[in-house]
Amino acid sequence: MTEQSSKDRVVVLDFGGQYSHLIVRRCRDLGVYTELLPFDVPAEDLKSERIKGIILSGSPFSIHDPDSPRCDPRILELDIPVLGICYGAQLIAYLKGGVVEAGRKSEFGRAELFFNRDSALFHGMNEGGRLNVWMSHGDVIRKLDGADIIGYTSNSPVAAFRISNIYGVQFHPEVHHTDKGDRILWNFLYRICGCERNWTIESFVRDTIDDIKHQVGDGRVVCGLSGGIDSATTAVLVNRAIGDRLTCIFVDNGLLRKGEKEEVLKTFGTDLKLRVVFVDARERFLNRLRGVKDPEDKRKVIGELFINIFEAEAKKLKADFLAQGTIYPDRIESARAGSGKASCIKSHHNVGALPEKLGLRLIEPIRDLYKDEVRRVAKELGIPQTIINRHPFPGPGLAARIIGEVTEEKLRICREASHIVEEELKRSGWYYKVWQAFAVVGDDLATGVMGDARRLGRIVTVRVVESREAMTADFVKLPYDVLEDISRRITNEVRGVTWVTYAISSKPPSTIEPC
Ligand code: XMP
């Protein structure tokens, strides 16, 4: 059993609401280890001393839809405190024989809640019994016999209720628009569930290092380093636990960003003092990519070659374990993929098959963390800000940004132009506000003019997007003067480019990377 899995916890049952992850995040920020589980988990699985409270999330469904998600009703008999939020509250009301009316009068946005100050859920809140709360529901709980009604609004006669240690709120305490929402969750976690404060970044780091020590014993670990924050954090945690028995493998596939190899080797080898095996495989990758034009074929060639190289290096090191930087959304994504719902990010990862192929046991120290928790752990571990705040970069590297065949010339253009995009965004203060920013190059040629001479050259497309976890993305409305500086520098400084365009399509229907 790992340190995290032996912790007291609160579980959030996910009915598919847009704020389910946010509830988990808020509870963790309040200091309690919290996990998201599927809505249909059997009550037996929750019967544990470790589970101190259960939260039922919102949902896009109405309780009256024939296929609306229902939890195991025995969850309400476990004598573990429950908090239903929005749909979760309606579901409790429905299961307890209340009247939930299909929304004739929906309530969206801000509403004024009149609450009972004597209720434990609203303990310590002296707002004169009134609060601005955030509503987003179609159905309304009309009547719930046997419950204390502890809050109402002009549209919701039962906006908050209690039946013994089961609570329901029609509004969303987890969103910032609800005044004192954190206090309401705090009351539930600490006053009603009696949780202990067990989730801080410092305690996570301490427990995880102990955990790795136990798991690895006197074994050896390998870790593939990409220069990204997830693998970096994983490697440093493992290194803190077992020192030099961790070896990191860093492969230069010839598709890295400008200066990336030097930066990774300096940061991890020299500054953080990890043992790094560097493999210069540029020629092998570029030779294998010759003549390959189809995006999926390119990804396949790169993925396979990477696995072969990694495998050969790991064998030399006689490792017992492979450390991987899987994070919480990756796991949720792959679980969803397994249940037939769409997955996007995880399918891109190139090393999924590695542990089985190598007969290595897997360590995933940051598997319970969200991205910004990873950033906080990285900061705690002393990983430099340049790595922490860096934009994500795909496994297939610049090949994902080169349309058609990967040639030396297109690689040079893509690398130089991307570097200019990054530099100009940093200079203008935009870099840290956007999700990703880079340049794309393909085979089309456009006419340019230099002095009196006309000449043909490449078209570079600049792509800058904002996104939440890459599932959807919008192009960033950069000021014209920033775009102008980028365009001027690319045409002046990158040989062979005559035109610069800006990609203005969003995801969907486009993807972030062109290939
Ligand atoms: P797309 O292009 O599908 O990309 O919208 C979504 C996000 O995933 C990144 N990406 C990858 N990451 N290996 C990775 O680790 C890959 O093969 C890969 N392909 C795309 C992409 O940069 C974006 O952030």
Residues whose N, C-alpha, C, O or C-beta is under 5 A from the ligand:
A	BS01	XMP	H348 H349 P392 F393 P394 G395 P396 A470 T511 I512 E513
